[in-house]
Amino acid sequence: MVRHSMWLGLAVLTGALSTQARAQPAADLTGVYKTKGGELAVLQAENESLLYYSGVFPQGNSVGTCECLLALQQKKSPTEWTLRGSDSSDAWALRLDPKKLTLQSSQPGCCGAGFPGSGAFTRGNVKPPQSCKVKASRAYFYAPDEQNTQRKMFVVAGDSVEAYVPAVEPDLVPARFKGSKKATVGLLKLAELDCQQQASNAPSAPATGAGSIASLAGKWTGVEREGQGYVIREYCESHTPRFNLKPGGDVDMDYGREKEHLKVTDLKSGAAGAYTLELKHDSGSKEPVEWTVADAKQGIVQLKGSSTFPKGALFVRDDKKAGIPKERKGCDESEEE
């Protein structure tokens, strides 16, 4: 009888421990993971998680880029999540191994042509997201769907949220609010958050560090404002301005009528998405050029220097220009033929 009670007690205890083990929540993956070629931000909550992947990869003589907002679709197993991109046709998977996170997709629309299909991030190399204060009286969360649908949930002025602010500074950024009972994840308007204090204390980027220049590298084409949008204009008497910034810092500049080779000899970061590039001309003279995000949604940047684009010029990376219309200007019919 005593022995029976002892085994019964052990069985009950074992069952209770087993139930408790099953009830333990999975580890919170929230944080920013970095590698030489990219960055992965994870903001996790009980019912929804958002990820933001930005990376660079070899693309011929240049580099390709990824800027991908991803939402959790299903936790297929403790070691695999399925994700969807802002474009519902983009399917992703996240593999959770003990020492690394591996992001995988096939030909996603948020990456340039030639994306190798995966990127791995060491789990030990993780930093917390940026801490931001809500400055709007009421800041609503938005869904990561194609319409960015406004939700009923909101945070109020003074609330602290964790956010990830990409270098391109989009209007909406992934964020998490940790309440007393549960966490809420979604998109918040960057304009309604105060994230500047942490950004201003961030160290400057290394002068010619591969990671810093690589994030800006690529082939860029000049655009002009046209009403509420942009247009790529090709003038009969000149080419559209363009430049090729290589990961090593070499710049092949085509102003439209003349070309020049430049070299990035220093690079300093300011607020998110803003840089000061020191360019060395073939003559030996050096010139600071301001690089700022002019339109995060379209991926448009502005370059402005004392002699290089003194009035400021707008450019779009070639892998983002597909949706911008083209127009020939100043050509008569004989010239166009």
N, C-alpha and C positions, 0 to 999 in steps of 0.2 A: 504493500500500500504506500509506504514511504517512497519506495523506488518509483512507483507509478506517478506519484505526485511530483517527484523531482523531474522526471522526464517530461511530464505535462507542463511544468513550470518553465523548463528549458525551451520547449516547443513554443510556448506563448512568448517568451522573451525573444527567441530567434525571429519569430514572425513580426514582433513589434519592431525589432531592429531593422528587419528587411523592409517593412513599410516605411520606417523613418528614412532609410537610405534612399528608397525610391522617391520619397517626398522632397528630398533636398534639392534646392534649385540648382540649375546649371551655373557654371562660372560666368560672371558678367564680363563680356568681351569689350565693353566700352573703352575706347582709347584711340590713340593715333599711332599707327604702326608705320615705320619708315624703312625703306631700303635705298640702295644707291639709285635705282631707276624709278622710284615711285613712292606713293604714300597712300595708306588705307585708313580711313576714319570709320569707327564703328560706334553707333549710339544705340544701345539696346534697352528695351523695355519688355514688360511681360507679354504684351499682345502684338507689339510691332517693333521692328528694328530698321534703322536706316544705315546705309554705308555710302561713303564717297570715296571713289578711287580716282587718283590722278597719277599718271605715269608717262614715261617716255620710253621709246624702243627704237632700235635701228630701222631706218627706212631708206634704203639705198645709200646715197651720199649724205642724206640728211637724217632727221629723226622724226618719228611719228609720235603722236600724243594721245592720251586718253583723259577725258573729264567725264566721269560717270557717276550719276546719282542712282543708287540701287536700294530697293526695298525688299524686306524679307517676304517671301511668298509661302514657304513651308519649311519646317524643320523635319526633313525626311528621316533623320536619325540623329543620335548624339554627335555624329561626326560629319554631317552634311546638311547644309542649308541650300534651298533653291531660292534664287533672287530674280527680280524683274527690274529692268531699267526704266527710265522715264518714257522711253519708247517701248510700248507693251510687247513688241516683237523681239526685244533683246532679252535673251535668257542667260542667266548666270548661275554658277554654283560656287559655294564656299565650303572648302574642306577644312575641318577642324582637327588638326593633329596635335599631339601633346606639345610639340616644340614650334609649330608654325601654322599659319593660316595660308591657304592657297586659293586664290580667286581664279575662276576659269570661265571662259566664254568663247563662242565661235563667231567671228566676224560681227562684233557689236557695232551699232551705229555711232556710239559715243567715242569710238577709237578710230584712228586713222587706218588707212589700208596697210596690211601687213602685220597687224597685231598678232604676236606669237601665240595668243590664246590663253595665257596664264601668267600669274605673278605670285610669288611667295613672299611671306612676311614673317619674320621671327617673332614669336610670341613674347620673348623676353625683352625685346626692344620696343616698348610701348610707353607712351606719355599720355597724361590726361587731356581731354578736350579743353578748349578755351573756355574760361569762365566769363560770362557776360551778364550785365544787368539790363533788365527790361526798362526802357525809358518811355514807352508809349503807355497811356492810361490803360489800354487793353490791347494786347497783341494776340491775334488769333493764330492757331496752328492751321497749316495747309497740308493737303494730302500730296504725296509724291506721284500723282497721276498726270496725264498729259495736259489736263486743264488746271492743275494745281487748285483743286476744289477747296474752298474754305470750310473748315470744320467748326463744330460748336465749342470745342475746348479752347481756352485762352489762358494767358498769364497776364499779370497786372504790373504796373510800374513798381520797381523796387525788387521784384522777384529775380532770383539768380537762376540762370540756365547754363547748361553745358552746350557749347556750339562748336561746329567746325566751319571755319571761314576759308573756302578755297582761295587760291591766288587770283582766280578770275573774278572774285567778288560778285557772285550772282545776287539777284534781288532777294531770293529766298535761300536760307541756309538750313541744313539739318541741325536740330537742336533737341535737347532733352531736359525736361523739368522733373525733378525728383520731389514728389509730394510726400505727405506723412504716411500714406497708405500704398501708393503705387507711383511708378514713373510714367510720364507721357512723352512720346517721341513724335516728331513731325517737322514740318518746315515752318520757320518764322521769317518775317521780313527783317533783313539785315538793318534797314533804316530805323527799325524800332528797337534795336539793341545797342548797348554801349559796350563795345569790345576793344576800345582803343587803348585802354591803359596797358593791357597785356601786350598788345601789338607793339606799342611804343617802346616797351622794355625788352623786346626781342632783340637778340644780337644781330648785327649786320651780316649779310651773306658774305662768304669768303670772296676774295677779289676775282678769281677766275675758277672757282670750284666747279667741278663738272656738274654737280647736282643743280647749282643755281643757273648756270648758263644753259644747261640742257633743258630746263623747264621753259626757256624762252626760244630755244633753237628751232629752226625750221625755215621753210620758204614762206615769205609774206608778200602779199599783193596789196597795192594801194586801193583804197575805196574813197568815195566822196558821199557826203550826205545828200539825200534826195527826199525832200518832204520828211516823213516820219521814218524813212528807211535809208538804205544805202545803195549805191550803184558802182560798178567797176567800169570806168570810162577809158576807152582806147582812142587817143587822138591821132589823126592821120599824120601829123608832123612829129609825133613822139610816141614812145611806149608808155604803158602804165607803169608808174614807179613801183619798184619791187626790191626786195633784198633777201639774201640767204644768210641767216645767222647759223654758224656751225657750232657744235658742242665745244670745240676747242677755243672759241672766241673770235675766229675769223669771220669777217662780214664782207660779202660781195654785194655792193650797193649799185643799183641801177636807178638813176634819177629820172629816166625817161629819155633824155638826150645824151647823157654821158654816164660813164661808169666809174667806180672808185672802189679800191680795196681798203677796208678798215680793220682795226683790231681792237677788241674789247680788252683793255688793260686793267680795268677795275669795275666792280659791280657792287653796289650797296642797295639793300632793300629798305623801303620805308614802310608805309601802311600796306596792308595786304594788296597785292597786285601792282604795287608801284615800285619802281627801281630807278636808280641813277647809274647809267652806263658811262664810263670814261672811254671814249673812242680815240684811237690814235690814227691819224691820217698818214698817208705815204710820205708827206712832207716832214713828218716827225712831230707836228703839233698835236696837242691833245684837247679834247672838247667834251664837256659833260652833256649828256643827252638824257632828258627825262622820258621815262617809259611809264605810261599810266593806262589803266583800263578805261576806255571811253564808253563801251557798251558791253556789259558782261554777258547778256543774253546772246548777242551775235558774235561774241568773241573778238570784238574790235578793240585795238589798242592805239594809242597816240604816241608818236615820237616828236620831240621838240628839243632843238639845240640852238646854239648861237649861229652856226653856219649850216648845219645839217637840219633841214626842215625848220627854219626859224619861225614860221607861222604855225607850225604844228602840222602833222600829216597823219592820216588814219590808215591803218593796215589790218588785214585779216589773214590769219594763217591759211595756207592753201587748202588744208583738209577741212576747213570750215566755210569755204567760200561758195559751195555748191548752190546755196539758196539765194545768193545775191545776183541780181540781174546785171547783164553787160550791155554797154551802149557805145557805139562809135560816134565820135563828136568831131565837128568841123570838117567833114568829108563831103565832097560833091559826088555825083553818081560815077563820074569817070575815075575818081580816085578810089572809090570803093571797089570798082571792077578791077 
